[in-house]
Amino acid sequence: MSVIQFGQKSLDFCRPFVMGILNVTPDSFSDGGRHNTFEQALRHAEQMVSDGAAFIDVGGESTRPGAAPVSLQEEMDRVLPVVEALNDRVDTIISVDTSSPEVMLEAARLGAGLINDVRALERPGALAAAAATGLPVCLMHMQGTPVDMQESPSYSALLDEVLSYLMGRTEAAMVAGINKQQIILDPGIGFGKTLEHNLSLLNQTQALCELGHEVLIGVSRKTMIGQVLNANVDERLYGTMGANAATYLKGARIFRVHDVKPHVQMLELMYRIESES
Ligand code: 7PM
């Protein structure tokens, strides 16, 4: 049975958990003012906690296809005050969505319990910084960079390439001093993938789980849901829930979502049904 320690809190992955997305990029709020952004972010996080989120994923860098890179100072100014305030106010695991070693170290000092890196600790210094925190990490697959990844995604053997990449990054993380059980894997839905690539990877979640790590899925409101349903971003909840339910049955255990309460309720039923003889 897989139990992972996230700082002070530990979770037993016999059951599913929801990770609530907390964007602290200025463009993710209607009014760009810093104070307002901060207060709004805290209120949003508190709501997600009361809705049952086990994790709050704090991200200050927009990884949207084609997004402009964010300076280190800007990312620190956005993310760290929120991590610090959340650590005082909520009893939930704070995950930090970052690729920057400096943010990893400082966020860990301020109480973060998980490092979530869409670049799988590839930035110089990231492996050493993540290892120095002693925290679990989520390693995600991406083809290309956020700027160019959706230009022409192409694979000769999709599943093999994703699994090989994640196995290689797992090995690098273990060499740096991160324990195998502290490594969570993520196929990176929408990160350098066509609709067919995304659907195929979701259908093959079991193969990723067979690497022996807990698996996180981030499909919430993404373009692929919109492509299947011909639905705008505000009409993608039911499709998101279907995709997450499908991968739960294939072994995924952490679901990174915008809409926490519907997922907590859906996954509770999935779990209770799967638990009964
Ligand atoms: C704008 C567009 C902002 C897209 C943010 C995004 C994942 C992640 C993201 C994921 C893990 C989003 C993405 N996606 N971390 N961070 N897995 N581990 O749609 O799929 O949320 S950012």
Boltz pocket constraint, residues with backbone or C-beta under 6 A from the ligand:
constraints:
  - pocket:
      binder: B
      contacts: [[A, 21], [A, 61], [A, 62], [A, 63], [A, 64], [A, 65], [A, 97], [A, 116], [A, 117], [A, 118], [A, 138], [A, 140], [A, 186], [A, 188], [A, 189], [A, 216], [A, 217], [A, 218], [A, 219], [A, 220], [A, 222], [A, 256]]
      max_distance: 6.0
